[in-house]
């Protein structure tokens, strides 16, 4: 019989998200849960909800949304390699994140911003042009 490195106890949702390193602090995890950015089994939940093994969580963080399955419980925050043992990301979630990331990279390439700031001469020309337009 193999023992798992994390003891199975009752763990609050905010504490588990913090321990699994989805959020830097418990208060950020709490704000995300209350703001509807975390869904527990496709439903909004409270911060104090006890996490169960096998539960599906949808976590929106920035541009990305991850769908993960809880495979272990822990109330202690450890290093990233140990934190990744607490969950597995679904294949559909990985695929969607990669596609959206690729789309963002393409859109970033279409950005029409100039490569550099205008120099002093160019700024003067811009000001003169704007002054003529205002008259």
N, C-alpha and C positions, 0 to 999 in steps of 0.2 A: 504494500500500500504506500503510495506516494503522498507526501504532505505538501500542501500548497503554501507558498511563502506568506500569504496573507490570511489572517484568521477571519472566519465568516461571522460577523457580528452585525447588529443593526447600525446602519450608517445613514445619516441624513443626506439628502440629495446635494445640497450645497457643499457639504464636507467631502462627498465622493468626487464631485466635479473638481474641487480644489486638489484633492489627493491624486486624481488622474491627470492633473496638470492641464486642464482645459482653460482654467482661469488662474491668474496670478495670486488672487486673494479670495477669501471666502466672501467678503463683501461684494466683490465683482460678480462672483457666482450667484449670490443672492439677488443682485440687481438684474442679472440676465434672466433668472427664473421668474422673478416678478414681472419683468418686461415682456415675457412671452417668447424669449429667445431659446428656451429649453423646453422641449416637449417630452413627456414621459409616457411611453406607449400611446403615442398620437393624441395626447391630451395635456392640457396645461396642468401643472401641479404646484403644490406649495413647497416652500423651501425645506420644511421639516419632513417631507415625504421620505419614508424608509425605502432605500434602493434594494431591489431584489436581483439575484443572479438571473440572467436571461431576459431582463427588461431591455426594450429598445429606446434609445434616447436620440432625439434630433437636436443638435446643438448648432446654432447659428452664431458664428464668431467672425466679425468683419464681413468680407465678401463670401466666405465659404460657409456651407452648411454640411455638417458631418452627421451621418447616421451610424451609431455605434450600438453594439450589444454588450451588456455588462456580463463579464465572465468571472469576476472576482470582486470582493469588497475589501476596502481598506479605508481607515480614517486617518492614516499617517501619510504625509507628503514625503515622497522619496524621490530618487533620481528618475530621469526620463525612461531609462530602460526598464526599471521596475514598474513605473506608472503605466507603461504600455501593456503590461501583463494584466491590467484590470479590465481591458475591453478589446473588442475587435471591431474594425470598421467594415461595414457591409460592402460587397463588390459594387453595387449600384452607386453607393455614395462615393466611392473612389473614382468611378467612371465619370460621374457628374462633376465632381470637383476638378478633374483633369480637363474636361471639356470647357468648363467655365474659365479656368485659368488660361487655356489656349485662346479663347475668345478675347479675354482681357489683354493678352499680349498683342493680338492682332490690332485691337482698337488703340492700344498705346502707340503702335507703329503708325497709325493714321493721324496722330496728334498734329495739329497745324501750328504748334508753338514754334517760334524761331529758335534756332540752335543756340543763339547767344543774345545777350542784351545789346541794345544799340549803343554805339559809342557816342562821344560828345557831338561830333559833326552830324550824325544821323538824328540825334535828339533835337538838335537845332532845326534841322530840316522838317522834322515831324511837327515841332511847335509852330514853325512858319506856315506849314500846310494847314494846320488846325486853325491858325489865326485867319488865314485867307477864307477858309470855309465858314467861319463864324460871321464874317462881314457881309 
